[in-house]
Amino acid sequence: MIKVSVDVYSGAARFRAAVWAENIEHALNLTGMRYPGCEAKVVFPIDAETFFIEGPAPPSGTIVLGAPEEMAG
């Protein structure tokens, strides 16, 4: 399992989410299903220390929203 940060855009609205999934493609598909009509992009560079999940983790498909200010920069 992996965890990636995803920026989600819908017109002027945008936010960042952390997504746990089996792979990056699945993370983007899950985000698209949760937020239909939005554009989702993986945040690069990917944090190597948190990318691979070892031990207890949320179920695959978990999406946790971040604050809009996290997208600054």
HELIX and SHEET records of a PDB file:
HELIX    1   1 ILE A   24  ARG A   34  1                                  11    
HELIX    2   2 ALA A   48  PHE A   51  1                                   4    
HELIX    3   3 PRO A   68  MET A   71  5                                   4    
SHEET    1   A 4 GLU A  39  VAL A  42  0                                        
SHEET    2   A 4 ILE A   2  SER A  10 -1                                        
SHEET    3   A 4 ALA A  13  ALA A  21 -1                                        
SHEET    4   A 4 ILE A  63  LEU A  65 -1                                        
END                                                                             
